[in-house]
Amino acid sequence: MRRPARARPATEGRATTAAKGGKALIVVESPAKAKTIHKFLGPDFVVKSSVGHVKDLPGSSLGVDLERNFEPQYVVIKGKDKVIGEIKRAAKAADRIYLASDPDREGEAIAWHIAEEVDGKRRNVYRVLLHEITKKGVLEAVHNPGRLNRQMFEAQKARRILDRLVGYQISPLLWDKVRRGLSAGRVQSVAVRLVVEREREIRAFVPQEYWTITATLEGGTPPPFQARLLKVQGESVEVPSEPVARGIVQALERESFVVQSVEQKERRRNPAPPFITSTLQQEAYRKLRFSVKKTMVLAQRLYEGVDLGEEGAVGLITYMRTDSTRISEEALRESRAYIRARFGEAYLPETPNVYRGRKGALVQDAHEAIRPTSFEHTPDRVRRHLERDQAALYELIWNRFVACQMLPAVYDQTSVDIAAGPYLLRATGSVLKFAGYTAVYTEGRDEEGNGEEGTGLPPLTEGERLRLLGLSPEQHFTQPPPRFTEATLVKELEEKGIGRPSTYAAILGTIQEKEYVMLDKGRFAPTDLGFLVNDLLVENFPDVLNVEFTAKMEDDLDKVEEGEVHWVEALREFYGPFSKSLKLAQKKMRNVKAEEIPTEVPCERCGRMMVIKWGKNGQFLACPGYPACKNTKEFTRDASGKVVVQAEEETGDKCELCGSAMVVKRGRYGKFVACSSYPACKNTRPYSLGVECPAEGCGGQIVEKMSRKGRVFYGCRPGSRGRPGTGRSSPT
């Protein structure tokens, strides 16, 4: 496919060595990173922070010119004029300018926007990629600067425009048809679809009964062991009910048990690769129960620099947004020396272990896996300088990296087939023979029951007769697929090629904030709103909500970065079908706001049958006589789907305005107390726990509150003695 001709700006091309002498300006993203690298550079360097992006598409309009090849209309982000002004003043006084924003697409976009502001056509503007914030890493990057990468910037630009086209053109539809404040996203909506479809799969699942039969046997050498029924007359056995199980047990009790075969083999289990972003997010959830967002916040701090006392601030890990499992030669040498000294030669492979990147990953020589920056900074040595959660995440990264360069664990596995007339039973055992990498680290698991066998079998020989000690029939039921945890949803997104690891934290946060899904005992469940919005989008925008289509768009963005596809072509391919779907949806999408689903629940005020409507807090019962009758009620559904009115919980208090009973209600931000005579009386107050604020002299009450992100917490409602106290507990 032929690409449109384009001019080659001065910021592209082969890097030139920066001239020595004079002042140099280096611009990074965060103040924390600026503080860390400042001490590595001499007095000739001025370090400034952009505090993230400085330009973006406007918030009040689409900001994309659909008639002129999707040209974006970037504007300075509100509040960033002062930051840009400081950078421009420093740039005027500098002989060389180094743009050292993060080494990824977002960082490249920041660098380009800053270059535009400081006149990026000057030949003294360089791109610096800081993969680790150590003295060696910073000086090496500054001494070997590159040029801005147009293809990477265009890949980010295309992603930003794609997300804007979807969000700004579908979201208003949802406001008109469902309720204000809703949003749609090119990736977030597909994530919601995965949760919704998994929930429907669970609800449609019909458990099937089955039985297992286990024999406890003893040979000539103790101890006793267990074998499970496997086949009957050479065919796999199915035991669907208790009568069948009892019949087999009775038949087995009459048989002799003889060892038919003994198979012993050595099995090796290889270490997991070093962390990339997605695997770090998954493993931190499994082992530490850290949310994806928390993991990325902690990793960012470890990367940008931690104060180690006399040594000062040092970045403890390499850049944490990466798809690459590559390890530098120096890091391999350090890790092998550490393993040799700590565990001995027996744990060290002859040559370093090398791991393949994930399929389709952009594995660039500059990018590495997530690893410690120095083996001098052992977890024990730096722990006292870290917060508890920082220390836990650092130790996880350390152990995974050390383990990835060790020998496999070796198990002796034994499988014994036992004949009992027409029946065949099997006993298996596995014993760890050599710990290998498991001396340091074992990978976590998402579900129970997938661990290594840890029991051995007694010595057994072919033809040996065994003594039956007991038979145990056990009932089971097939299980539906489990709901997604944060770890398994990230894994699903990654495996299907949806989004990129650097976006997963934002995706998981958004779908909860918009109330499309909720966490129930650590697992994602769709809300009624999530079901509704998903179904509307799937029906009206089948391509946007299609998993394969979304994955292809991610591949196209990668191809833009690799120079195989022009960014405008990628957008045209998407926007053609999308614009047609958008026009149809504007006419055909259900108007949920106007829908009234009839019920058999009578309105106790006027006698009409109440209807189900959608409001800002979800579904509710309302009188169809509105506005003459404004009666509303909350409801649930029983197992058969029948509407059940939720009784109002009385507080025992009287309304101080009208004397009616005060009742507990639930709104968008949690429980609150309201007058039962609403709408005639609109008196409300916070929901109190009946506990006085512990702050001295406050006199307030601790009440239940809910944050805008749906987190319940307990805070003070000021009392009559003055200002609110500090009685606030952790979120639930």
SVG drawing of the C-alpha trace seen along z (x, -y; Angstrom):
<svg xmlns="http://www.w3.org/2000/svg" viewBox="-56 -33 89 94">
<polyline fill="none" stroke="black" stroke-width="0.4" points="0.0,0.0 1.5,-3.3 2.0,-5.9 1.4,-9.6 4.5,-11.7 5.5,-13.7 8.2,-16.2 11.1,-15.0 11.4,-17.4 14.7,-18.4 13.9,-16.3 14.0,-13.1 17.0,-11.2 20.3,-10.0 21.4,-11.3 24.3,-13.6 26.6,-13.9 25.6,-17.0 28.2,-19.7 30.1,-20.1 30.0,-23.3 27.2,-25.6 24.0,-24.9 21.8,-21.9 18.1,-21.5 16.6,-18.1 12.8,-17.7 11.2,-14.7 7.6,-13.9 7.4,-13.8 8.9,-16.0 10.0,-12.8 12.0,-11.7 13.4,-15.2 14.6,-15.2 16.2,-11.8 18.2,-12.5 19.2,-16.1 21.9,-14.6 23.4,-12.5 24.0,-15.5 26.5,-18.3 25.8,-22.0 25.6,-22.5 22.2,-20.8 18.9,-22.3 16.1,-19.7 12.5,-20.6 9.3,-18.5 6.3,-18.7 4.1,-17.0 2.7,-14.6 1.1,-15.7 1.2,-19.4 -1.2,-19.2 -4.3,-17.2 -7.5,-17.3 -9.9,-19.9 -12.4,-18.9 -15.3,-20.9 -15.3,-19.6 -14.4,-16.7 -11.0,-18.3 -10.6,-16.2 -11.0,-17.5 -12.9,-14.7 -12.7,-16.6 -8.9,-17.0 -7.4,-13.6 -8.4,-13.5 -6.1,-16.3 -6.1,-16.7 -6.6,-20.1 -4.3,-20.0 -4.6,-22.6 -2.6,-23.4 -4.0,-21.5 -5.6,-23.8 -3.1,-24.8 -0.1,-23.9 0.7,-27.4 3.0,-28.1 4.8,-24.8 5.3,-25.4 6.4,-28.9 9.1,-27.7 10.3,-25.1 10.5,-27.7 12.5,-30.1 14.9,-27.4 15.2,-26.3 16.1,-29.8 19.1,-29.8 20.2,-26.2 22.6,-25.1 21.2,-21.6 17.7,-20.3 17.1,-16.7 13.5,-15.5 13.5,-12.6 9.8,-11.7 8.9,-8.1 10.2,-5.6 6.8,-4.7 4.1,-6.1 2.7,-8.5 6.2,-9.7 7.0,-10.2 3.8,-12.4 4.8,-14.5 8.3,-14.9 6.9,-16.0 4.5,-18.5 7.3,-20.1 9.6,-20.2 6.9,-22.1 6.7,-24.6 10.5,-25.2 10.8,-25.3 11.6,-21.6 13.2,-22.4 16.4,-23.4 19.1,-20.8 19.9,-20.9 16.7,-19.1 17.4,-15.5 15.4,-12.5 16.7,-10.6 15.2,-7.3 15.7,-6.6 15.0,-2.9 16.4,-3.0 16.9,-6.0 20.4,-5.2 23.6,-7.3 25.0,-4.9 21.7,-4.7 21.1,-8.5 24.6,-9.4 24.7,-6.7 21.3,-7.9 22.4,-11.6 25.8,-10.8 24.0,-8.8 20.9,-10.9 18.6,-10.1 16.0,-12.0 12.3,-12.1 10.5,-9.1 7.7,-10.3 6.3,-6.8 5.9,-6.2 4.3,-9.7 1.9,-9.0 0.9,-5.6 0.0,-7.5 -1.8,-10.2 -3.9,-7.6 -4.8,-5.8 -5.8,-9.1 -7.9,-10.1 -9.6,-6.6 -10.5,-6.8 -11.8,-10.4 -14.0,-9.4 -15.6,-6.6 -15.9,-8.4 -17.2,-11.7 -19.6,-10.3 -21.1,-7.4 -21.3,-8.8 -23.8,-11.6 -26.0,-8.9 -26.0,-7.1 -26.8,-10.4 -29.8,-10.9 -31.1,-7.3 -30.1,-6.2 -28.8,-8.8 -26.2,-11.6 -22.7,-10.9 -22.3,-7.5 -19.4,-6.9 -18.3,-4.5 -14.8,-3.6 -13.1,-1.7 -11.4,0.7 -13.4,0.2 -16.6,1.2 -15.1,4.5 -13.8,5.1 -17.4,4.7 -18.6,7.0 -16.2,9.7 -17.6,9.4 -21.2,9.4 -20.8,12.4 -19.0,14.3 -21.9,13.5 -24.5,14.7 -22.5,17.9 -22.5,18.4 -26.2,17.8 -27.0,20.1 -24.8,22.9 -26.7,26.0 -24.6,28.0 -24.2,31.7 -23.8,34.3 -20.9,36.7 -19.2,39.0 -15.6,40.1 -14.6,43.3 -11.3,43.4 -9.7,46.6 -7.4,46.5 -4.8,49.3 -1.7,50.7 1.1,52.7 4.0,54.6 5.7,51.4 3.8,48.6 2.4,46.0 -1.2,46.6 -2.0,44.6 -5.0,43.6 -6.0,44.5 -8.9,43.2 -11.2,45.2 -10.3,44.4 -11.8,46.9 -14.2,49.8 -13.5,52.5 -11.0,50.2 -13.4,47.2 -13.3,44.0 -15.8,44.3 -18.7,41.9 -20.5,42.1 -23.5,39.8 -25.4,40.7 -25.2,42.2 -26.9,45.5 -24.4,46.1 -21.5,45.2 -22.8,47.5 -23.1,50.3 -19.5,49.9 -18.3,49.8 -20.1,53.1 -18.5,54.6 -15.0,53.4 -15.3,54.8 -15.4,58.3 -12.4,57.8 -8.7,58.3 -6.4,55.3 -3.2,56.0 -0.5,53.5 -0.7,53.6 2.1,51.2 4.5,48.7 5.8,45.8 8.4,43.5 9.8,40.4 11.6,37.3 9.7,34.1 11.2,30.6 9.3,27.4 10.9,24.3 10.9,20.8 8.6,18.1 10.0,15.3 10.9,12.0 8.0,9.6 6.5,7.5 3.7,5.0 0.8,7.4 2.4,10.3 3.5,8.0 -0.1,6.7 -1.4,10.3 1.1,11.7 0.9,8.7 -2.8,9.4 -2.4,13.1 0.3,12.9 -0.1,9.5 -3.8,8.7 -2.7,5.4 -5.1,3.8 -3.7,3.1 -3.8,-0.6 -2.0,-0.2 0.7,2.0 1.4,-0.6 1.5,-3.5 4.0,-1.6 6.1,-0.5 6.2,-4.1 7.7,-5.1 10.2,-2.3 11.3,-3.3 11.4,-7.1 13.6,-6.9 13.5,-6.0 15.6,-7.8 18.2,-5.3 19.6,-7.6 23.3,-8.5 23.1,-7.1 20.3,-9.5 17.4,-8.8 17.9,-5.8 15.6,-4.1 15.3,-0.5 13.6,1.1 13.7,0.6 10.8,-1.1 7.6,0.7 5.6,0.3 7.1,2.9 6.1,5.9 9.7,7.1 11.3,10.0 14.8,9.0 17.5,8.7 20.7,6.7 24.1,8.4 25.2,6.5 22.0,7.5 22.6,11.2 26.2,11.1 25.1,9.6 22.2,12.0 24.4,15.0 27.1,13.8 24.4,13.3 23.0,16.8 26.5,18.4 27.4,16.7 23.9,17.2 22.9,20.7 26.0,22.2 26.9,23.5 24.3,26.3 21.5,23.8 23.1,22.0 22.4,23.0 25.5,23.2 24.2,20.3 21.7,17.6 18.0,18.3 16.4,16.4 12.7,15.8 10.5,15.1 8.3,11.9 4.6,12.3 3.2,12.7 2.9,9.4 4.9,7.5 7.1,4.6 10.3,6.0 12.9,3.3 16.5,3.5 16.1,0.5 13.4,2.1 13.9,4.6 11.9,6.7 11.0,5.2 14.0,6.0 16.0,4.6 18.5,2.0 21.3,3.2 22.1,6.4 23.6,4.2 20.1,3.2 18.8,6.5 15.3,6.5 16.8,6.9 19.1,3.9 16.5,1.4 13.5,2.6 13.9,0.0 13.8,-2.8 10.6,-1.6 6.9,-1.7 5.6,1.8 3.7,2.2 6.7,0.8 9.0,3.4 6.6,6.2 6.4,5.3 10.1,4.8 10.8,8.2 8.3,9.8 10.2,8.2 13.5,9.2 12.6,12.8 11.0,13.3 14.0,11.9 16.5,14.0 14.4,17.2 14.2,16.6 18.0,17.2 18.0,20.4 17.8,24.0 14.4,25.8 12.8,27.6 13.0,31.4 10.3,33.8 10.2,37.6 6.8,38.5 5.3,41.9 2.1,43.2 0.7,46.6 -2.1,48.4 -4.0,50.9 -6.4,53.6 -9.4,54.8 -11.3,57.2 -12.8,55.1 -11.9,51.9 -8.7,49.8 -7.6,47.4 -4.6,45.0 -2.4,43.6 0.0,40.7 2.6,39.1 5.2,36.4 8.2,35.6 10.5,32.7 14.0,34.0 15.8,30.6 14.4,27.3 16.0,25.2 14.3,21.9 11.6,22.8 14.2,22.1 13.5,18.5 10.1,18.2 7.0,20.0 4.4,18.5 0.9,17.7 -2.3,19.3 -5.7,17.8 -7.8,20.7 -7.5,23.4 -6.6,27.0 -3.9,26.5 -0.9,26.9 1.9,29.4 1.4,32.8 3.4,33.0 3.0,36.6 5.0,39.7 4.0,43.3 5.4,46.3 7.7,48.7 5.4,50.8 6.1,53.5 4.2,55.0 2.0,57.9 2.1,57.0 -1.2,57.7 -2.6,54.8 -4.9,54.8 -8.1,52.8 -8.5,50.6 -11.6,48.6 -13.6,47.2 -14.9,43.6 -17.6,42.5 -17.8,38.7 -20.4,36.5 -19.4,33.5 -21.1,31.0 -19.6,29.4 -18.8,25.7 -19.5,22.7 -16.6,20.6 -15.5,18.2 -16.1,14.5 -13.0,12.4 -10.7,11.1 -8.4,8.1 -5.7,10.6 -7.8,12.9 -9.4,10.0 -6.0,8.5 -4.9,11.9 -8.0,12.2 -7.5,8.8 -3.9,9.5 -4.6,12.9 -7.2,11.5 -5.0,8.6 -7.4,5.9 -5.7,2.7 -2.1,2.6 -0.8,3.3 -0.1,-0.4 -3.8,-1.0 -5.2,1.8 -5.2,-0.1 -7.3,-3.0 -9.7,-0.5 -10.4,1.4 -10.8,-1.9 -13.2,-3.4 -15.6,-0.5 -16.0,-0.6 -16.3,-4.3 -19.0,-4.4 -20.9,-1.7 -20.9,0.8 -19.3,3.4 -18.7,3.9 -16.3,6.0 -18.1,8.7 -15.7,10.6 -12.8,9.6 -14.5,10.6 -16.1,8.5 -19.9,8.7 -21.8,6.5 -24.5,4.1 -27.9,3.8 -26.6,0.6 -23.6,2.6 -25.9,5.2 -28.1,2.5 -25.3,0.3 -23.4,3.4 -26.5,4.7 -27.2,1.4 -23.7,1.0 -23.4,4.6 -26.6,4.2 -25.8,0.8 -22.0,0.9 -21.1,4.6 -17.6,3.7 -16.6,1.5 -17.7,4.1 -16.1,7.0 -13.1,8.6 -11.4,9.5 -12.0,6.1 -10.6,4.4 -7.5,6.6 -6.9,5.9 -7.0,2.2 -4.3,2.7 -2.2,4.5 -2.7,1.7 -1.5,-0.8 1.6,1.4 2.1,1.3 1.9,-2.5 4.7,-2.5 6.7,0.0 6.2,-2.2 4.1,0.4 0.8,-1.6 0.3,-5.3 -1.8,-6.6 -4.4,-8.3 -5.0,-5.0 -5.5,-3.2 -8.1,-5.8 -9.9,-5.7 -10.3,-1.9 -11.9,-2.3 -14.0,-5.4 -15.8,-4.4 -17.8,-1.5 -18.1,-3.4 -19.7,-6.5 -22.3,-4.4 -23.1,-2.6 -23.3,-5.9 -25.9,-7.3 -28.1,-4.2 -27.8,-4.2 -28.9,-7.8 -32.2,-6.7 -32.7,-3.1 -31.1,-2.9 -33.7,-2.2 -34.7,-5.2 -34.4,-3.7 -35.3,-7.0 -38.8,-6.9 -39.4,-3.2 -41.9,-2.2 -42.0,1.5 -45.4,2.4 -45.5,4.4 -48.2,5.8 -47.2,3.6 -49.9,1.1 -49.1,-2.4 -50.4,-2.8 -51.0,-6.5 -53.2,-6.5 -53.9,-2.8 -52.2,-2.8 -49.9,0.1 -46.3,-1.0 -43.8,-0.8 -40.0,-0.2 -38.0,-3.1 -34.3,-3.9 -32.9,-6.8 -29.5,-8.1 -29.2,-5.4 -30.4,-2.5 -33.8,-0.9 -36.6,-1.9 -40.4,-1.6 -42.3,-4.8 -46.0,-5.7 -47.1,-6.2 -49.2,-9.1 -46.2,-11.4 -46.2,-14.4 -49.5,-14.2 -48.2,-11.3 -44.5,-11.2 -44.3,-7.9 -41.2,-5.9 -39.8,-2.7 -36.7,-0.6 -37.0,3.1 -35.2,6.3 -36.1,9.5 -36.5,13.0 -35.1,16.2 -37.9,16.4 -37.4,12.8 -40.5,11.4 -40.4,7.8 -40.1,7.6 -40.6,4.1 -37.8,3.3 -39.4,2.3 -38.2,-1.1 -36.1,-0.8 -37.5,-3.1 -35.0,-4.9 -37.4,-5.5 -36.8,-9.2 -39.4,-11.8 -38.9,-14.5 -38.1,-17.8 -39.9,-19.7 -43.2,-17.8 -43.3,-15.1 -43.4,-12.1 -41.2,-9.0 -37.6,-9.2 -36.6,-6.2 -33.3,-4.9 -32.9,-5.2 -30.0,-4.4 -28.8,-6.9 -25.9,-7.3 -23.5,-7.9 -24.7,-5.3 -27.3,-5.3 -29.0,-8.4 -32.0,-9.2 -35.0,-10.9 -38.5,-11.9 -41.2,-9.3 -43.5,-12.1 -41.3,-12.9 -42.0,-14.8 -44.2,-16.9 -41.3,-17.1 -37.7,-16.9 -35.8,-16.7 -32.7,-14.5 -29.7,-13.9 -26.6,-11.6 -26.9,-8.0 -25.4,-7.8 -23.9,-4.8 -24.7,-6.0 -21.1,-6.5 -19.7,-9.9 -16.7,-11.4 -13.6,-10.5 -12.0,-14.0 -11.8,-15.9 -14.4,-18.7 -16.1,-17.8 -19.4,-16.4 -20.2,-15.1 -21.5,-11.7 -19.7,-9.1 -21.8,-8.6 -21.6,-6.4 -20.5,-8.1 -19.5,-7.1 -16.9,-8.5 -17.5,-9.4 -15.7,-6.2 -18.1,-4.1 -15.9,-3.5 -17.8,-3.4 -16.1,-5.1 -17.1,-6.5 -16.6,-10.2 -17.7,-12.8 -20.9,-14.9 -20.1,-18.0 -21.8,-18.4 -23.1,-21.4 -19.8,-22.1 -18.0,-23.3 -15.8,-22.1 -15.8,-18.5 -13.3,-16.2 -10.9,-13.7 -12.9,-10.6 -12.5,-8.8 -11.9,-5.2 -10.4,-3.3 -12.6,-2.6 -14.4,0.7"/>
</svg>
